[in-house]
Amino acid sequence: MIVNDSAVSRDYVCEGETRYGDGSPQKDTGRLGFEVRWWIPFWSDESRGAKFQSKNHLTYLAIRLKKTGEGNFSEYTEFFDAKDWSDTFTFRRAVGELRFSRVRSNGKLMHSFMGECKEAR
């Protein structure tokens, strides 16, 4: 058995706005790839990951998502704090809302995305 083939993945198409620094929000579209690695909970809470790529060249990777709720009413969040910046990520599956941002330690926004996602068919 190949473990990587055992992951459950979902893809979403997202529409919203990106913002870089102090700039104005810009309309943007992108794809959110969402993966649940079911075998990892046996030894870790980090069983879910997501990657977002937009047409405006914004890429975001969330690797330590925490899940609350069940089924369509689940919510996935991550907060990551590093020395020079911090990340926040929230995906509310019931309404398809996606929000994430990276902020410098001095409080200045580096980049963000806010929008709605629908499961790709």
N, C-alpha and C positions, 0 to 999 in steps of 0.2 A: 504494500500500500504506500502510495506517495502522499505524504502529509499535506503538502501545498495544494494538492487537488481536492482536499477535503474542506477547504474554506468555502463559506457561503458568501457570495458577493452580490451586490446590488449597485446599479448605476442610475444616476439621476441627472437630468438636464436642469440647469439652474439659470434664472434670470434675475438680475438685480443691479446693484451699483458697487463699484470698487472706488476706493479712495486711497490716494498715496499722500502721506504727510499732510500738509496744510491745504492741499489742492481740493478742488471741488469734486463732488462725487461724479463718476462717469458711468453711464449705462454699460452693462457688461453681461455676457453669457458665459457659461462654463459647464463643466461636467464634474460631478462628485462621484467618485468610486468608493464604495463602502464595503468593508469586508469584515465578517465575523469568523474568527478562527476558533471553532468550537472546542478544539482539543486543548487549548491553552489554559482554561480555567482550572484544570487539574493542579496547576502549580503557580498560577499568576492571575491577577485581575485584569491584565492588559490583553484582553481577548478581541478587541475591536480596533480597527484602524480605518482612516478615511484619507483620501487624497482629492484635492480640488485643483483644477486647472482652468483658467479663464482665457477668453480671447484676448484680453488686455495684458496677457503674460503674467498674471498673478498665480502663483502656485502655493498651495498650503498643504502640509502633511500633518495629520493628527494620528498619533500612535498609541496613546494611553486613554482611550475613551472610556468613560464610565456610563453605564446604562441605568436609567430609572424608568419605571413603568414597563408595560408589556404590549406586545403586538404593535398595532398602528399608533398606540398612545405612548410609545417609548420615546425617550429623549436621551440624546448622547451628548456628553459634555467633556471638556478637557480644559484644565488650567495648567499652564506650564510656566514656571518662573525661573529664568536664567539670570546670570550676573548683569547683563546689559539690556535685557528686554524681557517681556512676558507675553504669552499668547493666551487667548481665550477662544474656545470653539463651542458652539451650541447648534445642534440639529434637532429640531422638533418634528418628528416624523408625521404626526397627525395633521399638521398644517403645512408641512414641507418647508418650514422656515429654517434658513441657514444663516448664521452670523459667526464671523470670526475676525480677529484682529491681532496685530502685533504692535505693542507699545514699548517704546524705549524706557529705560529706567528713570529718565527725567520727565516722563509723562507725555512725551511727544509721540503722536501716532506715526508708525512706519507705513502700515497698509491695513486695509480692512475690506470685507465684503459683507453685504447684507442683501438677501434676496429670498426667492421662493424656488423650490425644487420639485420636480415631478419625476416619478420613476420612468426611466427610459424604456421604451418598448421595442 
